[in-house]
Amino acid sequence: MKGSKRVPILDISPSGAAAIDLWCDSVQGQVVVVADTITILTGARTARACPPERAKGDDEMVAALQQVTNWRMKGGSVELIGPRTLRFRLPMN
């Protein structure tokens, strides 16, 4: 999101538990991976007071994550593939 210091972060534990930081809110979820197929299930979001554009961005990101069907590594990123491809950079620390 232009002008934002915060970017969405997807943290997946070995058990598949996911912590997803959005543009404003955060959400817990579960990730199921079988080969190159992936399913992301999301729970309730935190209820932070957000500007309308960030709340809309959160809604769009959650919807896109729920529609992901496949994944692949590309360079230093993980691409989540669905109707919209999402790219998350791998942490370098």
DAPEUR-V808955 format. One record per residue. N is the residue number from 1. RES is the residue in one small letter. PSI is psi as a letter, one per 20 degrees, with the letter a starting at -180 (none if undefined). NEAR is the number of other ideal C-beta (glycine too) atoms within 12 Angstrom. D_FIRST is the distance of its C-alpha to the first C-alpha in Angstrom with 2 decimals. Layout:
BEGIN
n: {N & N}
res: {RES & RES}
psi: {PSI & PSI}
near: {NEAR & NEAR}
d_first: {D_FIRST & D_FIRST}
END
This chain:
BEGIN
n: {1 & 2 & 3 & 4 & 5 & 6 & 7 & 8 & 9 & 10 & 11 & 12 & 13 & 14 & 15 & 16 & 17 & 18 & 19 & 20 & 21 & 22 & 23 & 24 & 25 & 26 & 27 & 28 & 29 & 30 & 31 & 32 & 33 & 34 & 35 & 36 & 37 & 38 & 39 & 40 & 41 & 42 & 43 & 44 & 45 & 46 & 47 & 48 & 49 & 50 & 51 & 52 & 53 & 54 & 55 & 56 & 57 & 58 & 59 & 60 & 61 & 62 & 63 & 64 & 65 & 66 & 67 & 68 & 69 & 70 & 71 & 72 & 73 & 74 & 75 & 76 & 77 & 78 & 79 & 80 & 81 & 82 & 83 & 84 & 85 & 86 & 87 & 88 & 89 & 90 & 91 & 92 & 93}
res: {m & k & g & s & k & r & v & p & i & l & d & i & s & p & s & g & a & a & a & i & d & l & w & c & d & s & v & q & g & q & v & v & v & v & a & d & t & i & t & i & l & t & g & a & r & t & a & r & a & c & p & p & e & r & a & k & g & d & d & e & m & v & a & a & l & q & q & v & t & n & w & r & m & k & g & g & s & v & e & l & i & g & p & r & t & l & r & f & r & l & p & m & n}
psi: {p & p & i & p & i & p & q & p & p & o & o & p & r & h & i & i & p & p & p & o & p & a & h & g & r & q & q & q & a & p & p & p & p & o & d & j & p & q & p & o & p & q & b & q & q & r & l & q & p & q & q & h & h & g & g & g & h & g & g & h & g & g & g & g & h & i & i & p & h & r & r & q & p & o & c & k & q & p & p & p & p & b & h & p & p & p & p & p & q & q & q & j & none}
near: {20 & 9 & 11 & 17 & 8 & 20 & 21 & 30 & 21 & 36 & 21 & 26 & 13 & 9 & 10 & 19 & 20 & 33 & 22 & 36 & 25 & 34 & 31 & 28 & 28 & 27 & 33 & 25 & 30 & 22 & 30 & 19 & 22 & 12 & 10 & 15 & 17 & 31 & 22 & 35 & 21 & 29 & 19 & 13 & 24 & 18 & 12 & 17 & 10 & 22 & 16 & 12 & 16 & 26 & 22 & 18 & 25 & 32 & 22 & 21 & 37 & 33 & 20 & 27 & 37 & 27 & 22 & 36 & 25 & 22 & 29 & 21 & 16 & 16 & 11 & 12 & 18 & 27 & 24 & 35 & 23 & 21 & 15 & 17 & 20 & 33 & 22 & 32 & 18 & 17 & 12 & 6 & 4}
d_first: {0.00 & 3.76 & 6.33 & 5.67 & 8.62 & 8.32 & 7.48 & 9.49 & 13.08 & 16.05 & 19.43 & 22.50 & 26.00 & 29.10 & 30.16 & 27.06 & 25.66 & 21.87 & 19.65 & 16.08 & 13.52 & 10.61 & 7.71 & 10.85 & 13.94 & 15.82 & 18.24 & 21.33 & 22.42 & 24.83 & 24.50 & 27.54 & 27.98 & 31.06 & 31.19 & 28.19 & 27.65 & 25.14 & 24.71 & 22.12 & 23.34 & 21.29 & 22.90 & 22.18 & 18.98 & 19.29 & 19.57 & 17.48 & 17.11 & 13.52 & 12.33 & 12.53 & 8.99 & 8.10 & 11.46 & 10.89 & 7.90 & 10.50 & 13.21 & 11.85 & 11.29 & 14.77 & 16.32 & 15.24 & 16.58 & 19.72 & 20.37 & 20.33 & 23.89 & 24.08 & 22.72 & 23.53 & 23.20 & 22.08 & 22.49 & 20.76 & 18.44 & 19.08 & 18.20 & 18.37 & 19.90 & 20.15 & 19.52 & 16.06 & 15.95 & 13.59 & 13.86 & 14.18 & 15.68 & 18.97 & 19.56 & 21.79 & 23.44}
END
